[in-house]
Structure formats: structure tokens, C-alpha cells
Amino acid sequence: MDRQKRRSTADRPKAGSTRMDPFERGIDRRRVLQSSAVASGAALTGCLGSDADGAGERAPTVYVFNNGDRTLSIVDAEADELIETVFIDTTASFPANQYGTGANSEYDVLWLNVSGGVRAFDQRTLEEVTAVETGFGPNYPNLSPDGQHLVVAAGGTTTLDPDADDPDDHVIVRVDADPESDAFGDVTGEIETGYTGPCDVTVDSNGEYAYVPEIADETLRVVSVDPFETVAEIDVGEPAGDGRVLPFMATASFDGDLLLVENGEGELGSDPDVPRAGSESIWDVSDPETPTELERITRDDGLPAMPITSEIDPDAEAAYLFTPGAEAVTVIDLEDRSVDRVLDVGGTAISGAWGPNREKLYVPVQTANRVAVIDRARREVVTTIDTGESPTGAVGGTVRPETDTAQRIRSSLASLGVDVGDQEATFCPEGNCYCG
């Protein structure tokens, strides 16, 4: 547990050489005009001493993390409109989501996966309330349904060296996530896995088990949340084609019976001899300690590109796979266990989050600077919402942040490509903000 500590700003990892420059092609005129207007309005607001309408109130909200300029776009999840975009000096590719985000939830902490660990922000103030170092660049958190525990998989990535000399043991850690606890932010359990590549973690609907795909070990690890220990390691089987299966991301269904696992289907490494084609596995986890693979959907079955991660609708009727290689979200009918349709989102999207009412899925489109909103009942994109630069991760909530003038002005400067603040990075090997 000696890897865990609370960090000062000076200790936080900064954006490194792998960070992409979202402004390398210049800045479009529309963005200049928008940012200038926001800056002028923010200055006037500062003089008058007023904040954004509804700030601090509880209302269905989606928080979108803009990886390109380290801003946060705050979205009204009822009207599907952008409220404002503010500078927070950090970002997240996969903030902890799924649980603690429902319309009736009073959980008000945002957990962000940053390079080197995780950070927690108060939804109301957008200020850091705790931080945990894991000792590894990639980190993938998930919050338990009761809001008591955060489970973090640390160290896994598809770019792992398959033949590393004397590699570090990767870890899965449990963190006290209860803001009312005296131990809030403390590591309360740690599992050293060896060089297995724990790439993601998802917690079941009862909060009793966590599932961790291990890309280097070709296993699905089942972890008991309390006590915090491994209870099973399941071999993921044979690849659909050449190479290895490479399981790397996972999503548990809200009813607790199904688990989706994204597979690389190829080889590890930054320049693999066998390119990764990708597949999607559907697992039965109704008996949590003995998961069984029901189906594996491959490119031959209509999967248009490698899936990066997924979300499952509340009734476990459909799954939404983020397939950035096709600039699309691929819908899987979970009853038929087949591709239902492919939704064009107009750019690259690697993640998404349900709004608090869980009727709409919000998908940040990195290359279009907007969020695509998918209606669950219709299984189609119904609108788009402008955001900051290169939106990557999103999470639902029920609090409208109390922002200030300084955050708005710094957001305007950042959106124009002005380098402000520390610009902390999420883990983005070779520019890809996911486990790979």
C-alpha cells in the first residue's frame, strides 16, 4: 500500500511527449468568435459578481472531459444543451461511471483516471478532494453501487511489451470512496497480479464482485470486493483468428447477469506483427465466480471495427460498442447476440455515459468537438451538443457546478490554444486515450 498517497499539484504527472496537439491544424474562425464572446461575457460577469444560472442546484447533468484543452463541458441532460465549458486543468478518458450517477443518487464526487493514479473532484465546486497514486500510468476506476468503494485496475495496456525484462507487478487497488468517511481516499486493499496487464475493472450490480480483464495473461479475473481478494481466474479461450484474444475492457450489466468484454484479437506491443482486429465477448455472470462466455462477435459477424469499450442499457436489451475505427457506435442486440445497427457519430469516439435518467447515452466525439446523444428507445442519434477541444470521457451526475469567472476565462484561452495551467494528462499512449 505504499504506492498510495495524496499528491500536491507539483507532484502530479504532466502531459508528456505522447500528448497529441489538437491545434496542429490551426483554430477555426467559429471557435475564435465563440471563445472571444465567452471571455467578454465572463469578464462582464466577473464585474457584476454573478454566476451561471442554476449553479449549485441538483438537476440531471452530464460532465464531459475535453482532453485537448483540459476543460469540462457541463451539459443539461434534460434539454440536451451545453450550459458552459470551464477550465479544470486536468482530464479523464474513463471517469468512474455507471453507478452513483442515477437521477436519485446523491453521490457528488467525480473520480478521474489521470496518468499515474486517480483524482477525485467535488461536483459542486470542481475542486480536488483527494488523490491516489498507483505507481502506473494507465488507471481504470469503477465505483461500487453503494458509493463505498472505488476499485482501480492499474498497469494494463495493449502496448505492453510481451517480452519485458524484470517487469513490475501490476496492481488492483480498492479505495475508500465514501466522502463522509475519515478514511476517504485511502487505499483499503491491494492485489498484486504480476505482469498480467489488468486493463479495466467493472463492478457488478450488487457491489460484491469486480471483473478485471487481464490482457497479458489472457484471463478474466474475478475479485471479491469485500474481502478484497481474487476468487477466480478464467481463461478467455482461443482467438477468433491469428494472434491472441487480448481481453482489455469490460462492462457489467445493471441486472448483474451479463458481462461484455472487448478483445484485441492480435498481438501485444506498440508495433505488433499481428494487427489487432478486435472482437466482442458476451459472458454469463449470473454465477459471478464461474463466468461463461456465451458468444463472441467478430468482424465476420458485422463488427465494423475494433471495439474500445461499451455501455449496456438498463434493461440489458442492447449494448453500445464504441468503435472509433469506423467513426461509429455499434449496437448489439443482447437477446439475439448479434449486431443490430451501426450508428454514424461523425468522428472518433472511445467512450460514453448514460445520463442520470438512463434514457439517453452521451458519446463524446473526439474529432468533432461535440457529444452525440443516442436515444435508448429509438437506438439512434437524436442530437449533438458542442463541447471543448477533443472530448474524451463523460459521466452523469445530479449537481450543477458552482463555476467562477476565472475558470471561464481560462477555458476561453485554452480553447484558443493558449497553454495555461499544468495541463495534466490522462493516460494516452501514442495519443490513444484508452487501454491501448
N, C-alpha and C positions, 0 to 999 in steps of 0.2 A: 504493500500500500504506500510505499514511499514515493511513488510517482505522483501522487495526488497532492496538490497544494493550490491555494488561492493565489492568483497572479496579479502583479501590478501591471499597469499599462506598458511599462518599459520592458517587461519580460515576455510580452506576447509575440508570437511569431508574426513577422511581417510578410507582405506579399513578396514572393521570390521571383526567380527568373522564369518560372513556368507560367506566370500570370499573363494572360492574353491582354492585348491592348485593344479595348473596344472602340477606340477613337482613331485607329490606324488609317481608316478610310476617310477621316475628316468628320465634321459635325454638320448635320443637315440644317437648313435655314429655319425649318419649323421648330427644331429643338432650341435654337438660339433665341427665337422670338418667345417661345414658351418660358424658357429659363429667365430671360430678361424681365418678363412680366411677373413671374413669381418673385424674383428678387426685389422688384419695385414694390410689389404688394406686401412682401414680408417686411420691408423697411418701414412702410407706412403702418403696418400692423404693430410693429415694434414701437413706433412713436405713439400710437393710440393705446398701446398696452393691452390689447385683446388677443385671445387665442382662437383656434379653429372652433367652429360651431359644433357643439355636442361633445367636445373633448372631455374625457373622464367618465362619460356615460357608458352604461352597458348596452350594447347593441351588436347584432351579428356582424362580424368583421373578418376580413382576411388580410394577413400580413404577407407581403411579397418582398423577398430579399433580392436586391439588384446587385449582382456580382460585379458588374462593370464599374459602378461608381460608388459602391458601398453605401447605398441608400436603402430606405424602407418605404415601399408604397403601401398606403393604408387604403383598403377598399371597403366600401359599404356593400355588404353581402346580401342586402335586400334589394337595393336599387341597382346593384352591379355598376357602381360608379366609383371613380377614383376620388378619394377625399383629399389627399395630399401626399407628397413624397418628401421625406425628411432624411437628413444625413445622420447615420449612426456609426460610421467608421468601421464597420465590420459587415459580415455577410454570412450566409449559410446555404449550402447546396441541399442538405436534407435536414431541416429542423425537425425535432421530435414532434410527431403529429399523431393522427388517428384518435387517440384518447385525450381527454382533458380539453377537447375543442368543441364539444357539443353545445347546443343552444342553452341547455340548462346547467352547464358547467360553470363553476366559479373559480376554476383554476386560472391563474393570471400570470404565469411565468412562461416566457419563450426560451426554449433550450436550443442553442445554435451549435452546429458542428463546425468548429474552426480548425485551422491547421495546428495540431499539437494537443487538442483537447476539446472541451465543450465550455460554453459560456451561457449563463442564464441572465435574461433581461426581464425586468418588470414591464408588463404590458401597458401599464398606465403611464409610467414615467420614461420608459425606454432607457433606463439606466441599468447597468450591470449590478446584479445582486449576489452572484457568486460565480466562480470559475473553477474548472478541474483540469489539470494536466494528466495526460495518459502516457506521454513519452513517445507517441507515434503521430505521424502526420495525418493519416486518414482516421476519422472517427464517425461512427454512425449510431445515433442515440434513439431510443424509444421510451416513452413514458408509460408506466403501468396505468390501467384504468382508474385506480383509486388515487392516483397522483402521489403515491408514497415513494415510488422508486423510479429512477432513471437507469436503464441498462444501456451500456455503451460497448459496441464492438470496435476494437482498435487494432490497426495494423494491416488489414487486408486490402488488396488492390489487384486488378488484373495485370498490372505491370510488375508484380513481384518477380524477382529473379528466381527461376526454378532451381538453380544450382548455387545458391548463395553459400558463401563460406562463413561458418560460425554466426548464423543469424540470431537476432534477438527473439525471445519468446514473445509472441503476440498475447494480448490480454482481452478479457471481457470483464468490465467492472460494473458494479452496482453503486449508485449514488443516492443519498438521501435527497428526495425531491420535494419534500413537504416544507413549504415556506414557513410554516409555523413551528417547525422543529428546531431545537437548539443545534442539531447536527446537520442542518440544511447545507447541502453542498459537499458534505464529507463522503468519502468513499467508504462504503459499508461492506463491501465484498469484492474479491478479485479472483479470477480464474486465469491462470497462465496456461495457454493452449499449446505452446510450442510454435513452430513456424508453420501454422496451419492456414493463415490468411482469413481470419474472421472478418467478413466483408460487410455485414449488415446484421441488424437484430430487429425482430418483431415480437411483440408480446401478445399472448392470447387474451381473449375477452374476459377471462376470469382473473387475469393478472398472476396466474400461478406458474406459467411456463413461458420461456423465451426460446425462439428458434433462431439459430445462427448459422447461415451458410458459410462453409469454410472452403475457399477457392483452391488453396494449395493442397488441402488434404482430401478433397473430393468427398466431403461429408456434410451432413446436416446435423449440427449439434443441438441437442435439446437440453435446456438449462432450467432447473428449478429456481424460481425467483427467491423463495424463502423456505428452507435454507438455500443459500446461493451455491449451487453445485451442479455439475454435469450429471444428467441421468441417462442419457443415451447419445450415441454417435452412429448415425445412419449412413451407410454407403449410398451414394446417389446413382450408382449403376453405370451403364455403358453409354458412351457418347452417341449421338444420332448419326454422326459422320466421322471425319478424321479428328485426331487430337484427343482432348479430354472434355468432360462435361463442364467443369469450371462453374459450379454454383456460386453466385455472388450477391444477390439481393433477394429479399423475401418480404411478403406481406401476409399477415393473418387476417382471416375474415372476422367481421364483427360478431358472427354467431359462434365462432370458435371451432367450426368443423373443417374448414378448408385453409390451405396454405398455398400461396403462389411463390414459386422460386424462379428467378431469372438465371439462365445459364449462358456462359460464354460460348461453349461448343468450339473449342480450338485449342490454343496453347497459351501458357503464361508468358509474360515478358513484355518489354516495351516494343520489341520488333519480332513478333512470333513467326516461326516458319509456317505454321498453320493458322491462317487468319480466322478470327472469331466470327462465326455465322450467327450464333445465338439461338436459344430455344426457350420455351416457357413450360414449366412443370406445374401441374396441379396435384397437390398432395391431400390426402385424407388425414386429418389430425384429430378426429373425434376421440381417439385414444392418444393423448398427447405424447406418451412415451414410446409409441410404436407408429410413427408416421409411415404412410404407404403412398407411393406415387401412383396416381390414377391415370394420368395422361401426360404426354409430352408433346407440345405443339411446336412444329419446326417450320422452316422456310417452305418445305414441301407441302405444308398444310395451310399455306396462305399467310404466314407471318411475314410482313413486308421487310423487316429489318431486325437487327439485334435489339431486344427489349432491355431497357436500363433498370427500370423499376416499375411498380404497379400500384394501383389502388383498387379495392373491392367495394362495390356498393353495399349499403347497409343490409339489404335482403339477400346478399350473396347470389344474385341473379346474373350479374355481369362484372367482369374485370376490365380495367382500363390500363393498357400497357403503354408506357412511354417509349416510343420507337423513333429516336431522333434521326436515325439514318434515312428514314422515309418522310421526315418532317410531318409526323403524324402521331395520333393516339390510336392504338389498335384495340378494338372492343372484342372481348372474348365472352361468348355466351357460356356461362358456367354449368348450365343444365346439359347443353349439347356438347360442351367441352370442345368448342371449335371457334374459329374466327367469325365473328358476326359482321363486322364492318371496319373500315379504316377511315378515320376522321382526319381530314387535312386541317392542320392548325397553322399553316403558313410559315413554318420555321422549325428550329430545333428546340425540343422540349424534353427534359430528362426527369421531371418530377411533377407532382401536382398535389392538391389537398382538397378535401371536402370542406365546403362551407359549414358553419355551425348547425344549420338545419339538415345538412347532408342530402340535399336535393340537387345540388349543383357541384360540379368538380371544377376547380380553378387551376389552370395549367399555365405556368409561366413559359413564354416562348422567347428563348434567349436571343435569337437572331432577329426578332421583330419588335422587341421592346414593348411587349404587351402581354396580357393574360387572356387566354381563350377560356370561355365559360361553357362547360358542357352540361346540358340538362339531362339528369339521370333518367327521367321518364321517357324522353324522346331519343336519348342516345345520340345527340347531335350538338354541334357548337351553335349556341344561340346568340352570343355577342362576344365582343372583345373589349378590353379595358387597357388604356395606355398606362405604362409604368415608367420606371427609371431605366438605366442602361443595363442590358443583359440580365433580365430577371431569371433567377435560377431555382430558388426554393420558395415554398409557401406553406403557411399553416393557418388554420382557423382559430378564432377566439371570440370573446364577447366583450372586449373592452376597447373603447376608442381612446388612443393615447393622448396625453396632455403634452402637445408639442410646443416648441417655443420658436421665436424669431431666428435665433442663431442656427438652429437645425435647418430651417427653411432656406436661409441664405447660403449656408454651406452646401446644401443639396443642390441649389441652383449653380453654384460654382463647380461642384463635382460633375454635374451633368454636362457642363461645357468643356470638360476635360482638364480642369484646373486641379492639380494634385493637392488635396487638403487632407489633413489628419494623417494617421498611421496607415490607413488603407489595409487593415488586417484581412488576410485571405482565408477562405475555406480551402479544403484540400483539392487541388486541381492539377494532377499530374498531366503534363503535356496539354494543358488547357481544358481538360475534361473534368468537370466538377461532379464526378461520381466515382464509385469504386471501380476505377479503370482508367 
